[in-house]
Amino acid sequence: MGKVTDLTTGNIFSGIGKLAAPLIGSSFVQMTYNLCDMMWLGSLGSAPVAAVGAAFFFTWMNNAISFTPKIGAEISVSQSLGAGNTQEAKSYASNAVSLSIIMALVYGVFILLFAPVLIGIFKLDASITTVGVSYLRWVIPGMFATFCNNTYAAIYYACGNSKTPFRFMAMGLIFNIVLDPILIFGIGPVPALGVMGAAWATTLSQLIVMVLFVFRLYTKHSPIGKLNYFTPLKFAWTKRIVRFGLPVSLQSALFSMISMTLATLAARFGHIGVAAQSLGSQIEAISWMTANGFSTALSAFVGQNYGARAYSRIRKGYFLTMLMAGVIGLGAGLSFVLFPKAIYSLFISEPDALHEGAVYLRIMGYSQLFMVLELVTTGGFNGMGKTQIPAITGILFNLMRIPLAYLLITTTLQLSGIWWSITISSCLKGTVLVLWFYWDVLRRLPHLREKVL
């Protein structure tokens, strides 16, 4: 059987750092999947980038919905392990996996049936829309695997083990890197599949990762005991998982829909606007994914220590994580502000797309630190089971982007007004959520009974 890492004792900086490093690596692996596709497709022009960019919002939605079992499992398993109840942790993990399978199947059928309607929302040229629909349908098996992989990885994170998921995801990335140019451009007997080649490469890579997870979690190698291939959902366990995970899922899903709304608004300026946002957001994910790695590490750390009532460690862990992630967020922000064109030119060379992409990155640069602080603080709230607070904050300020974008595009900012609406709301989210965590959590910790370690 694999091991559970105890995060309730030992050096806090080392514990969070060792857990966060593979998580950050895993996040970069996920980001690189999309960047590889965009980089290769970018050489074919901005139209394929726009087609995949439109489909990307629905793969993004897939990830958003998967947060219900993922976050629910991460919190429930970590708190159960912190309280010393491994059997309860296994029950939560089994229920979360079964819930993932059911939800992934339902979403896959939905995409298969309504892909033309969904891509049609962007009102792109007919040829681009057709490519986007085909890509979205071909990537359905990959979305199913990604949905389940997120929950499998969350079980490991709750156990304080982020190295195993990183290794699996890295292996999937290697397959994706190898398959992308072969399937997109064709080599030898393999025909050039273009955008469909990118879909096949991503799908096959995610299925490989899923097989690796299944081999570990359904055997004696599982850190909390061998899981059943499918466990009938138990109301009590499922209710708690959904209660923790649903607010995060709703926030992320709404965030995806808001981003789609902004993309359709950007499409008024031509497909260059959609390409700039879709590729630019992938580049911006450098700091987002890093912060998300720290956020997940902090969530697992806080979850175990909250279950063990080691409250002073929660305070110290939060500040240390904010410091580590904040440095990276500040560095990414400065890079985007100072060198946006050089960064964006690594992925696309069309003059118009390059110009607008550089504008996007520069504006996003001003909000990177605030975005990092928001995500890390979200991890702190999630670990304590207070997932509704960052969800409320995120939903309110993300919704603000739509009227603000409509207002700003009527000014001389035009398309750039959309990018400014994103940056302004990100700065506000980061500020409000940090203040809320201080007021609702940090001020109260000294009054909670400390476990004597």
TORKOL-4160 file (C-alpha; in steps of 0.2 Angstrom, whole numbers, padded with zeros to 4 digits, m for minus):
453
<pt num="1" X="0000" Y="0000" Z="0000"/>
<pt num="2" X="0006" Y="0018" Z="m0003"/>
<pt num="3" X="0010" Y="0030" Z="0011"/>
<pt num="4" X="0000" Y="0045" Z="0018"/>
<pt num="5" X="0011" Y="0060" Z="0021"/>
<pt num="6" X="0007" Y="0067" Z="0038"/>
<pt num="7" X="0006" Y="0086" Z="0036"/>
<pt num="8" X="0001" Y="0090" Z="0054"/>
<pt num="9" X="0019" Y="0088" Z="0061"/>
<pt num="10" X="0036" Y="0094" Z="0055"/>
<pt num="11" X="0043" Y="0109" Z="0046"/>
<pt num="12" X="0029" Y="0119" Z="0038"/>
<pt num="13" X="0039" Y="0127" Z="0025"/>
<pt num="14" X="0047" Y="0111" Z="0019"/>
<pt num="15" X="0030" Y="0102" Z="0020"/>
<pt num="16" X="0021" Y="0114" Z="0009"/>
<pt num="17" X="0035" Y="0117" Z="m0002"/>
<pt num="18" X="0038" Y="0098" Z="m0005"/>
<pt num="19" X="0019" Y="0096" Z="m0008"/>
<pt num="20" X="0017" Y="0112" Z="m0019"/>
<pt num="21" X="0032" Y="0108" Z="m0031"/>
<pt num="22" X="0025" Y="0093" Z="m0040"/>
<pt num="23" X="0008" Y="0102" Z="m0039"/>
<pt num="24" X="0015" Y="0116" Z="m0049"/>
<pt num="25" X="0024" Y="0104" Z="m0061"/>
<pt num="26" X="0007" Y="0096" Z="m0063"/>
<pt num="27" X="m0001" Y="0112" Z="m0067"/>
<pt num="28" X="0012" Y="0117" Z="m0079"/>
<pt num="29" X="0009" Y="0100" Z="m0088"/>
<pt num="30" X="m0009" Y="0104" Z="m0090"/>
<pt num="31" X="m0005" Y="0121" Z="m0097"/>
<pt num="32" X="0008" Y="0114" Z="m0108"/>
<pt num="33" X="m0005" Y="0102" Z="m0116"/>
<pt num="34" X="m0015" Y="0117" Z="m0122"/>
<pt num="35" X="0001" Y="0127" Z="m0127"/>
<pt num="36" X="0008" Y="0113" Z="m0137"/>
<pt num="37" X="m0008" Y="0112" Z="m0147"/>
<pt num="38" X="m0009" Y="0131" Z="m0149"/>
<pt num="39" X="0010" Y="0132" Z="m0154"/>
<pt num="40" X="0008" Y="0119" Z="m0168"/>
<pt num="41" X="m0009" Y="0125" Z="m0174"/>
<pt num="42" X="m0002" Y="0143" Z="m0173"/>
<pt num="43" X="0009" Y="0139" Z="m0187"/>
<pt num="44" X="m0006" Y="0135" Z="m0198"/>
<pt num="45" X="m0013" Y="0152" Z="m0195"/>
<pt num="46" X="m0025" Y="0161" Z="m0183"/>
<pt num="47" X="m0041" Y="0153" Z="m0190"/>
<pt num="48" X="m0036" Y="0135" Z="m0182"/>
<pt num="49" X="m0032" Y="0144" Z="m0166"/>
<pt num="50" X="m0049" Y="0153" Z="m0166"/>
<pt num="51" X="m0058" Y="0136" Z="m0169"/>
<pt num="52" X="m0049" Y="0127" Z="m0155"/>
<pt num="53" X="m0050" Y="0142" Z="m0144"/>
<pt num="54" X="m0069" Y="0142" Z="m0146"/>
<pt num="55" X="m0069" Y="0123" Z="m0141"/>
<pt num="56" X="m0058" Y="0126" Z="m0127"/>
<pt num="57" X="m0071" Y="0135" Z="m0117"/>
<pt num="58" X="m0081" Y="0119" Z="m0116"/>
<pt num="59" X="m0066" Y="0109" Z="m0111"/>
<pt num="60" X="m0064" Y="0122" Z="m0098"/>
<pt num="61" X="m0082" Y="0119" Z="m0093"/>
<pt num="62" X="m0078" Y="0101" Z="m0091"/>
<pt num="63" X="m0064" Y="0105" Z="m0079"/>
<pt num="64" X="m0076" Y="0117" Z="m0070"/>
<pt num="65" X="m0089" Y="0103" Z="m0067"/>
<pt num="66" X="m0076" Y="0091" Z="m0062"/>
<pt num="67" X="m0072" Y="0102" Z="m0047"/>
<pt num="68" X="m0088" Y="0096" Z="m0038"/>
<pt num="69" X="m0081" Y="0078" Z="m0034"/>
<pt num="70" X="m0062" Y="0084" Z="m0035"/>
<pt num="71" X="m0063" Y="0097" Z="m0021"/>
<pt num="72" X="m0076" Y="0087" Z="m0011"/>
<pt num="73" X="m0064" Y="0073" Z="m0011"/>
<pt num="74" X="m0049" Y="0083" Z="m0007"/>
<pt num="75" X="m0057" Y="0091" Z="0008"/>
<pt num="76" X="m0066" Y="0076" Z="0015"/>
<pt num="77" X="m0051" Y="0064" Z="0013"/>
<pt num="78" X="m0039" Y="0076" Z="0020"/>
<pt num="79" X="m0049" Y="0081" Z="0035"/>
<pt num="80" X="m0053" Y="0062" Z="0038"/>
<pt num="81" X="m0035" Y="0058" Z="0037"/>
<pt num="82" X="m0030" Y="0072" Z="0049"/>
<pt num="83" X="m0043" Y="0065" Z="0062"/>
<pt num="84" X="m0035" Y="0048" Z="0060"/>
<pt num="85" X="m0049" Y="0039" Z="0051"/>
<pt num="86" X="m0042" Y="0031" Z="0036"/>
<pt num="87" X="m0058" Y="0020" Z="0032"/>
<pt num="88" X="m0069" Y="0036" Z="0032"/>
<pt num="89" X="m0056" Y="0043" Z="0020"/>
<pt num="90" X="m0057" Y="0028" Z="0008"/>
<pt num="91" X="m0077" Y="0029" Z="0008"/>
<pt num="92" X="m0076" Y="0048" Z="0003"/>
<pt num="93" X="m0063" Y="0044" Z="m0011"/>
<pt num="94" X="m0074" Y="0029" Z="m0018"/>
<pt num="95" X="m0090" Y="0040" Z="m0018"/>
<pt num="96" X="m0081" Y="0054" Z="m0026"/>
<pt num="97" X="m0074" Y="0043" Z="m0040"/>
<pt num="98" X="m0091" Y="0036" Z="m0044"/>
<pt num="99" X="m0099" Y="0053" Z="m0044"/>
<pt num="100" X="m0085" Y="0058" Z="m0057"/>
<pt num="101" X="m0089" Y="0044" Z="m0068"/>
<pt num="102" X="m0107" Y="0048" Z="m0069"/>
<pt num="103" X="m0105" Y="0067" Z="m0071"/>
<pt num="104" X="m0092" Y="0064" Z="m0085"/>
<pt num="105" X="m0103" Y="0053" Z="m0095"/>
<pt num="106" X="m0118" Y="0065" Z="m0094"/>
<pt num="107" X="m0107" Y="0080" Z="m0099"/>
<pt num="108" X="m0099" Y="0069" Z="m0113"/>
<pt num="109" X="m0117" Y="0065" Z="m0120"/>
<pt num="110" X="m0122" Y="0084" Z="m0119"/>
<pt num="111" X="m0107" Y="0089" Z="m0129"/>
<pt num="112" X="m0109" Y="0076" Z="m0142"/>
<pt num="113" X="m0127" Y="0081" Z="m0145"/>
<pt num="114" X="m0125" Y="0100" Z="m0144"/>
<pt num="115" X="m0108" Y="0104" Z="m0151"/>
<pt num="116" X="m0114" Y="0113" Z="m0166"/>
<pt num="117" X="m0125" Y="0125" Z="m0156"/>
<pt num="118" X="m0111" Y="0128" Z="m0143"/>
<pt num="119" X="m0098" Y="0132" Z="m0156"/>
<pt num="120" X="m0111" Y="0142" Z="m0165"/>
<pt num="121" X="m0112" Y="0154" Z="m0151"/>
<pt num="122" X="m0096" Y="0163" Z="m0156"/>
<pt num="123" X="m0103" Y="0167" Z="m0174"/>
<pt num="124" X="m0087" Y="0163" Z="m0182"/>
<pt num="125" X="m0085" Y="0160" Z="m0201"/>
<pt num="126" X="m0093" Y="0144" Z="m0206"/>
<pt num="127" X="m0077" Y="0135" Z="m0210"/>
<pt num="128" X="m0070" Y="0139" Z="m0193"/>
<pt num="129" X="m0086" Y="0134" Z="m0184"/>
<pt num="130" X="m0086" Y="0117" Z="m0193"/>
<pt num="131" X="m0068" Y="0114" Z="m0188"/>
<pt num="132" X="m0072" Y="0119" Z="m0170"/>
<pt num="133" X="m0087" Y="0107" Z="m0169"/>
<pt num="134" X="m0076" Y="0092" Z="m0175"/>
<pt num="135" X="m0062" Y="0096" Z="m0163"/>
<pt num="136" X="m0075" Y="0097" Z="m0148"/>
<pt num="137" X="m0083" Y="0080" Z="m0153"/>
<pt num="138" X="m0066" Y="0071" Z="m0155"/>
<pt num="139" X="m0060" Y="0077" Z="m0139"/>
<pt num="140" X="m0075" Y="0070" Z="m0128"/>
<pt num="141" X="m0065" Y="0054" Z="m0123"/>
<pt num="142" X="m0051" Y="0065" Z="m0117"/>
<pt num="143" X="m0063" Y="0076" Z="m0107"/>
<pt num="144" X="m0070" Y="0060" Z="m0099"/>
<pt num="145" X="m0052" Y="0055" Z="m0094"/>
<pt num="146" X="m0048" Y="0072" Z="m0088"/>
<pt num="147" X="m0064" Y="0073" Z="m0077"/>
<pt num="148" X="m0059" Y="0057" Z="m0068"/>
<pt num="149" X="m0041" Y="0061" Z="m0067"/>
<pt num="150" X="m0044" Y="0077" Z="m0058"/>
<pt num="151" X="m0053" Y="0067" Z="m0044"/>
<pt num="152" X="m0039" Y="0053" Z="m0044"/>
<pt num="153" X="m0026" Y="0067" Z="m0042"/>
<pt num="154" X="m0036" Y="0075" Z="m0028"/>
<pt num="155" X="m0036" Y="0059" Z="m0018"/>
<pt num="156" X="m0017" Y="0059" Z="m0019"/>
<pt num="157" X="m0016" Y="0077" Z="m0014"/>
<pt num="158" X="m0027" Y="0074" Z="0001"/>
<pt num="159" X="m0014" Y="0061" Z="0006"/>
<pt num="160" X="0000" Y="0073" Z="0005"/>
<pt num="161" X="0007" Y="0065" Z="m0011"/>
<pt num="162" X="0008" Y="0076" Z="m0026"/>
<pt num="163" X="0023" Y="0067" Z="m0034"/>
<pt num="164" X="0013" Y="0052" Z="m0041"/>
<pt num="165" X="0000" Y="0063" Z="m0050"/>
<pt num="166" X="0014" Y="0073" Z="m0057"/>
<pt num="167" X="0023" Y="0058" Z="m0064"/>
<pt num="168" X="0008" Y="0052" Z="m0072"/>
<pt num="169" X="0003" Y="0069" Z="m0080"/>
<pt num="170" X="0021" Y="0071" Z="m0086"/>
<pt num="171" X="0021" Y="0055" Z="m0095"/>
<pt num="172" X="0005" Y="0060" Z="m0103"/>
<pt num="173" X="0013" Y="0076" Z="m0108"/>
<pt num="174" X="0027" Y="0067" Z="m0116"/>
<pt num="175" X="0015" Y="0057" Z="m0127"/>
<pt num="176" X="0006" Y="0073" Z="m0131"/>
<pt num="177" X="0022" Y="0082" Z="m0137"/>
<pt num="178" X="0027" Y="0067" Z="m0148"/>
<pt num="179" X="0010" Y="0064" Z="m0155"/>
<pt num="180" X="0005" Y="0083" Z="m0159"/>
<pt num="181" X="0017" Y="0086" Z="m0174"/>
<pt num="182" X="0015" Y="0068" Z="m0180"/>
<pt num="183" X="m0004" Y="0069" Z="m0181"/>
<pt num="184" X="m0006" Y="0088" Z="m0185"/>
<pt num="185" X="0006" Y="0088" Z="m0200"/>
<pt num="186" X="0008" Y="0070" Z="m0204"/>
<pt num="187" X="0024" Y="0060" Z="m0205"/>
<pt num="188" X="0027" Y="0045" Z="m0216"/>
<pt num="189" X="0011" Y="0034" Z="m0218"/>
<pt num="190" X="0002" Y="0045" Z="m0205"/>
<pt num="191" X="m0009" Y="0058" Z="m0214"/>
<pt num="192" X="m0009" Y="0076" Z="m0209"/>
<pt num="193" X="m0025" Y="0078" Z="m0198"/>
<pt num="194" X="m0023" Y="0097" Z="m0194"/>
<pt num="195" X="m0034" Y="0102" Z="m0180"/>
<pt num="196" X="m0041" Y="0084" Z="m0178"/>
<pt num="197" X="m0023" Y="0078" Z="m0175"/>
<pt num="198" X="m0022" Y="0090" Z="m0160"/>
<pt num="199" X="m0039" Y="0083" Z="m0153"/>
<pt num="200" X="m0032" Y="0065" Z="m0155"/>
<pt num="201" X="m0016" Y="0069" Z="m0147"/>
<pt num="202" X="m0024" Y="0076" Z="m0132"/>
<pt num="203" X="m0037" Y="0063" Z="m0130"/>
<pt num="204" X="m0024" Y="0048" Z="m0131"/>
<pt num="205" X="m0013" Y="0057" Z="m0119"/>
<pt num="206" X="m0026" Y="0059" Z="m0106"/>
<pt num="207" X="m0032" Y="0041" Z="m0108"/>
<pt num="208" X="m0015" Y="0035" Z="m0104"/>
<pt num="209" X="m0014" Y="0046" Z="m0088"/>
<pt num="210" X="m0031" Y="0038" Z="m0083"/>
<pt num="211" X="m0024" Y="0020" Z="m0085"/>
<pt num="212" X="m0010" Y="0024" Z="m0074"/>
<pt num="213" X="m0021" Y="0031" Z="m0060"/>
<pt num="214" X="m0032" Y="0016" Z="m0061"/>
<pt num="215" X="m0018" Y="0004" Z="m0060"/>
<pt num="216" X="m0012" Y="0012" Z="m0044"/>
<pt num="217" X="m0028" Y="0017" Z="m0035"/>
<pt num="218" X="m0037" Y="0000" Z="m0038"/>
<pt num="219" X="m0023" Y="m0011" Z="m0032"/>
<pt num="220" X="m0012" Y="m0013" Z="m0016"/>
<pt num="221" X="m0003" Y="0003" Z="m0021"/>
<pt num="222" X="m0017" Y="0014" Z="m0016"/>
<pt num="223" X="m0012" Y="0025" Z="m0001"/>
<pt num="224" X="m0029" Y="0023" Z="0008"/>
<pt num="225" X="m0033" Y="0005" Z="0002"/>
<pt num="226" X="m0039" Y="m0003" Z="m0014"/>
<pt num="227" X="m0054" Y="0006" Z="m0021"/>
<pt num="228" X="m0068" Y="m0002" Z="m0029"/>
<pt num="229" X="m0071" Y="0000" Z="m0048"/>
<pt num="230" X="m0088" Y="0007" Z="m0045"/>
<pt num="231" X="m0096" Y="0011" Z="m0028"/>
<pt num="232" X="m0115" Y="0014" Z="m0027"/>
<pt num="233" X="m0117" Y="0032" Z="m0021"/>
<pt num="234" X="m0121" Y="0034" Z="m0002"/>
<pt num="235" X="m0131" Y="0049" Z="0002"/>
<pt num="236" X="m0122" Y="0055" Z="0017"/>
<pt num="237" X="m0105" Y="0054" Z="0009"/>
<pt num="238" X="m0110" Y="0061" Z="m0008"/>
<pt num="239" X="m0120" Y="0075" Z="0001"/>
<pt num="240" X="m0104" Y="0081" Z="0010"/>
<pt num="241" X="m0094" Y="0079" Z="m0006"/>
<pt num="242" X="m0106" Y="0090" Z="m0016"/>
<pt num="243" X="m0108" Y="0103" Z="m0002"/>
<pt num="244" X="m0089" Y="0106" Z="m0002"/>
<pt num="245" X="m0086" Y="0105" Z="m0021"/>
<pt num="246" X="m0102" Y="0112" Z="m0028"/>
<pt num="247" X="m0098" Y="0130" Z="m0024"/>
<pt num="248" X="m0081" Y="0129" Z="m0032"/>
<pt num="249" X="m0088" Y="0120" Z="m0047"/>
<pt num="250" X="m0102" Y="0133" Z="m0049"/>
<pt num="251" X="m0089" Y="0147" Z="m0048"/>
<pt num="252" X="m0078" Y="0139" Z="m0061"/>
<pt num="253" X="m0092" Y="0135" Z="m0073"/>
<pt num="254" X="m0099" Y="0153" Z="m0071"/>
<pt num="255" X="m0082" Y="0159" Z="m0074"/>
<pt num="256" X="m0081" Y="0149" Z="m0090"/>
<pt num="257" X="m0098" Y="0156" Z="m0096"/>
<pt num="258" X="m0092" Y="0173" Z="m0092"/>
<pt num="259" X="m0076" Y="0171" Z="m0102"/>
<pt num="260" X="m0087" Y="0164" Z="m0117"/>
<pt num="261" X="m0097" Y="0180" Z="m0116"/>
<pt num="262" X="m0082" Y="0190" Z="m0117"/>
<pt num="263" X="m0075" Y="0180" Z="m0131"/>
<pt num="264" X="m0091" Y="0183" Z="m0141"/>
<pt num="265" X="m0089" Y="0201" Z="m0137"/>
<pt num="266" X="m0071" Y="0200" Z="m0143"/>
<pt num="267" X="m0077" Y="0191" Z="m0159"/>
<pt num="268" X="m0086" Y="0207" Z="m0164"/>
<pt num="269" X="m0069" Y="0214" Z="m0168"/>
<pt num="270" X="m0065" Y="0198" Z="m0179"/>
<pt num="271" X="m0057" Y="0181" Z="m0175"/>
<pt num="272" X="m0041" Y="0190" Z="m0170"/>
<pt num="273" X="m0050" Y="0195" Z="m0154"/>
<pt num="274" X="m0055" Y="0177" Z="m0150"/>
<pt num="275" X="m0037" Y="0171" Z="m0155"/>
<pt num="276" X="m0029" Y="0184" Z="m0144"/>
<pt num="277" X="m0040" Y="0179" Z="m0129"/>
<pt num="278" X="m0038" Y="0160" Z="m0131"/>
<pt num="279" X="m0020" Y="0160" Z="m0133"/>
<pt num="280" X="m0016" Y="0174" Z="m0121"/>
<pt num="281" X="m0026" Y="0166" Z="m0108"/>
<pt num="282" X="m0015" Y="0150" Z="m0110"/>
<pt num="283" X="0001" Y="0160" Z="m0108"/>
<pt num="284" X="m0006" Y="0169" Z="m0093"/>
<pt num="285" X="m0009" Y="0152" Z="m0086"/>
<pt num="286" X="0009" Y="0152" Z="m0081"/>
<pt num="287" X="0006" Y="0162" Z="m0065"/>
<pt num="288" X="m0012" Y="0155" Z="m0063"/>
<pt num="289" X="m0006" Y="0137" Z="m0064"/>
<pt num="290" X="0008" Y="0141" Z="m0052"/>
<pt num="291" X="m0004" Y="0149" Z="m0039"/>
<pt num="292" X="m0016" Y="0135" Z="m0041"/>
<pt num="293" X="m0002" Y="0122" Z="m0036"/>
<pt num="294" X="0001" Y="0132" Z="m0020"/>
<pt num="295" X="m0018" Y="0133" Z="m0017"/>
<pt num="296" X="m0020" Y="0115" Z="m0019"/>
<pt num="297" X="m0005" Y="0111" Z="m0007"/>
<pt num="298" X="m0012" Y="0124" Z="0006"/>
<pt num="299" X="m0029" Y="0116" Z="0005"/>
<pt num="300" X="m0022" Y="0099" Z="0009"/>
<pt num="301" X="m0011" Y="0106" Z="0022"/>
<pt num="302" X="m0025" Y="0116" Z="0030"/>
<pt num="303" X="m0037" Y="0101" Z="0029"/>
<pt num="304" X="m0026" Y="0089" Z="0038"/>
<pt num="305" X="m0022" Y="0102" Z="0051"/>
<pt num="306" X="m0040" Y="0107" Z="0054"/>
<pt num="307" X="m0045" Y="0089" Z="0056"/>
<pt num="308" X="m0031" Y="0087" Z="0069"/>
<pt num="309" X="m0035" Y="0104" Z="0077"/>
<pt num="310" X="m0017" Y="0111" Z="0074"/>
<pt num="311" X="m0023" Y="0128" Z="0072"/>
<pt num="312" X="m0007" Y="0138" Z="0074"/>
<pt num="313" X="0001" Y="0128" Z="0059"/>
<pt num="314" X="m0014" Y="0134" Z="0048"/>
<pt num="315" X="m0009" Y="0152" Z="0052"/>
<pt num="316" X="0009" Y="0150" Z="0048"/>
<pt num="317" X="0006" Y="0139" Z="0033"/>
<pt num="318" X="m0005" Y="0152" Z="0025"/>
<pt num="319" X="0008" Y="0166" Z="0027"/>
<pt num="320" X="0022" Y="0156" Z="0021"/>
<pt num="321" X="0012" Y="0150" Z="0005"/>
<pt num="322" X="0007" Y="0168" Z="0002"/>
<pt num="323" X="0025" Y="0173" Z="0002"/>
<pt num="324" X="0031" Y="0159" Z="m0010"/>
<pt num="325" X="0017" Y="0161" Z="m0022"/>
<pt num="326" X="0017" Y="0180" Z="m0021"/>
<pt num="327" X="0035" Y="0181" Z="m0027"/>
<pt num="328" X="0031" Y="0171" Z="m0043"/>
<pt num="329" X="0015" Y="0181" Z="m0046"/>
<pt num="330" X="0025" Y="0197" Z="m0045"/>
<pt num="331" X="0038" Y="0190" Z="m0057"/>
<pt num="332" X="0025" Y="0185" Z="m0070"/>
<pt num="333" X="0016" Y="0201" Z="m0069"/>
<pt num="334" X="0032" Y="0211" Z="m0073"/>
<pt num="335" X="0037" Y="0200" Z="m0087"/>
<pt num="336" X="0020" Y="0202" Z="m0095"/>
<pt num="337" X="0021" Y="0221" Z="m0093"/>
<pt num="338" X="0039" Y="0223" Z="m0099"/>
<pt num="339" X="0040" Y="0209" Z="m0113"/>
<pt num="340" X="0023" Y="0205" Z="m0119"/>
<pt num="341" X="0027" Y="0205" Z="m0138"/>
<pt num="342" X="0042" Y="0194" Z="m0136"/>
<pt num="343" X="0032" Y="0181" Z="m0125"/>
<pt num="344" X="0017" Y="0181" Z="m0137"/>
<pt num="345" X="0028" Y="0179" Z="m0153"/>
<pt num="346" X="0034" Y="0162" Z="m0147"/>
<pt num="347" X="0017" Y="0156" Z="m0152"/>
<pt num="348" X="0011" Y="0166" Z="m0167"/>
<pt num="349" X="0018" Y="0177" Z="m0180"/>
<pt num="350" X="0004" Y="0185" Z="m0189"/>
<pt num="351" X="0006" Y="0204" Z="m0186"/>
<pt num="352" X="m0012" Y="0208" Z="m0181"/>
<pt num="353" X="m0014" Y="0194" Z="m0169"/>
<pt num="354" X="0004" Y="0197" Z="m0162"/>
<pt num="355" X="m0001" Y="0215" Z="m0159"/>
<pt num="356" X="m0017" Y="0212" Z="m0150"/>
<pt num="357" X="m0010" Y="0197" Z="m0140"/>
<pt num="358" X="0004" Y="0208" Z="m0134"/>
<pt num="359" X="m0009" Y="0221" Z="m0128"/>
<pt num="360" X="m0019" Y="0207" Z="m0119"/>
<pt num="361" X="m0003" Y="0201" Z="m0110"/>
<pt num="362" X="0002" Y="0218" Z="m0104"/>
<pt num="363" X="m0015" Y="0223" Z="m0097"/>
<pt num="364" X="m0016" Y="0206" Z="m0088"/>
<pt num="365" X="0001" Y="0209" Z="m0081"/>
<pt num="366" X="m0005" Y="0222" Z="m0069"/>
<pt num="367" X="m0017" Y="0209" Z="m0061"/>
<pt num="368" X="m0006" Y="0194" Z="m0059"/>
<pt num="369" X="m0001" Y="0197" Z="m0041"/>
<pt num="370" X="m0019" Y="0199" Z="m0035"/>
<pt num="371" X="m0024" Y="0184" Z="m0045"/>
<pt num="372" X="m0011" Y="0174" Z="m0036"/>
<pt num="373" X="m0016" Y="0180" Z="m0019"/>
<pt num="374" X="m0034" Y="0176" Z="m0022"/>
<pt num="375" X="m0030" Y="0158" Z="m0027"/>
<pt num="376" X="m0019" Y="0155" Z="m0012"/>
<pt num="377" X="m0032" Y="0162" Z="m0001"/>
<pt num="378" X="m0045" Y="0151" Z="m0009"/>
<pt num="379" X="m0035" Y="0136" Z="m0004"/>
<pt num="380" X="m0035" Y="0141" Z="0014"/>
<pt num="381" X="m0054" Y="0143" Z="0014"/>
<pt num="382" X="m0056" Y="0126" Z="0005"/>
<pt num="383" X="m0045" Y="0117" Z="0017"/>
<pt num="384" X="m0057" Y="0122" Z="0031"/>
<pt num="385" X="m0072" Y="0118" Z="0021"/>
<pt num="386" X="m0078" Y="0136" Z="0018"/>
<pt num="387" X="m0079" Y="0134" Z="0000"/>
<pt num="388" X="m0094" Y="0145" Z="m0002"/>
<pt num="389" X="m0084" Y="0161" Z="0003"/>
<pt num="390" X="m0072" Y="0162" Z="m0012"/>
<pt num="391" X="m0086" Y="0156" Z="m0023"/>
<pt num="392" X="m0097" Y="0170" Z="m0018"/>
<pt num="393" X="m0082" Y="0183" Z="m0020"/>
<pt num="394" X="m0077" Y="0175" Z="m0037"/>
<pt num="395" X="m0095" Y="0175" Z="m0044"/>
<pt num="396" X="m0099" Y="0193" Z="m0039"/>
<pt num="397" X="m0083" Y="0200" Z="m0046"/>
<pt num="398" X="m0083" Y="0189" Z="m0062"/>
<pt num="399" X="m0100" Y="0194" Z="m0066"/>
<pt num="400" X="m0095" Y="0212" Z="m0065"/>
<pt num="401" X="m0084" Y="0209" Z="m0080"/>
<pt num="402" X="m0098" Y="0209" Z="m0092"/>
<pt num="403" X="m0106" Y="0226" Z="m0089"/>
<pt num="404" X="m0089" Y="0233" Z="m0087"/>
<pt num="405" X="m0083" Y="0226" Z="m0103"/>
<pt num="406" X="m0098" Y="0232" Z="m0113"/>
<pt num="407" X="m0095" Y="0250" Z="m0105"/>
<pt num="408" X="m0076" Y="0250" Z="m0109"/>
<pt num="409" X="m0077" Y="0245" Z="m0127"/>
<pt num="410" X="m0088" Y="0260" Z="m0131"/>
<pt num="411" X="m0073" Y="0271" Z="m0126"/>
<pt num="412" X="m0057" Y="0273" Z="m0135"/>
<pt num="413" X="m0051" Y="0257" Z="m0127"/>
<pt num="414" X="m0062" Y="0247" Z="m0139"/>
<pt num="415" X="m0056" Y="0229" Z="m0139"/>
<pt num="416" X="m0044" Y="0232" Z="m0125"/>
<pt num="417" X="m0058" Y="0237" Z="m0114"/>
<pt num="418" X="m0063" Y="0219" Z="m0112"/>
<pt num="419" X="m0045" Y="0215" Z="m0106"/>
<pt num="420" X="m0046" Y="0229" Z="m0094"/>
<pt num="421" X="m0063" Y="0223" Z="m0087"/>
<pt num="422" X="m0054" Y="0206" Z="m0083"/>
<pt num="423" X="m0039" Y="0215" Z="m0074"/>
<pt num="424" X="m0049" Y="0227" Z="m0064"/>
<pt num="425" X="m0060" Y="0213" Z="m0057"/>
<pt num="426" X="m0045" Y="0202" Z="m0053"/>
<pt num="427" X="m0037" Y="0215" Z="m0043"/>
<pt num="428" X="m0054" Y="0218" Z="m0033"/>
<pt num="429" X="m0056" Y="0199" Z="m0030"/>
<pt num="430" X="m0038" Y="0197" Z="m0023"/>
<pt num="431" X="m0040" Y="0212" Z="m0011"/>
<pt num="432" X="m0057" Y="0207" Z="m0005"/>
<pt num="433" X="m0054" Y="0189" Z="m0002"/>
<pt num="434" X="m0038" Y="0191" Z="0007"/>
<pt num="435" X="m0047" Y="0204" Z="0019"/>
<pt num="436" X="m0061" Y="0192" Z="0021"/>
<pt num="437" X="m0049" Y="0177" Z="0026"/>
<pt num="438" X="m0041" Y="0188" Z="0039"/>
<pt num="439" X="m0057" Y="0194" Z="0046"/>
<pt num="440" X="m0066" Y="0177" Z="0046"/>
<pt num="441" X="m0052" Y="0165" Z="0049"/>
<pt num="442" X="m0035" Y="0172" Z="0055"/>
<pt num="443" X="m0043" Y="0183" Z="0069"/>
<pt num="444" X="m0053" Y="0168" Z="0076"/>
<pt num="445" X="m0039" Y="0155" Z="0076"/>
<pt num="446" X="m0031" Y="0161" Z="0093"/>
<pt num="447" X="m0048" Y="0158" Z="0101"/>
<pt num="448" X="m0049" Y="0140" Z="0095"/>
<pt num="449" X="m0042" Y="0126" Z="0105"/>
<pt num="450" X="m0024" Y="0122" Z="0100"/>
<pt num="451" X="m0019" Y="0103" Z="0099"/>
<pt num="452" X="m0004" Y="0100" Z="0109"/>
<pt num="453" X="0009" Y="0093" Z="0097"/>
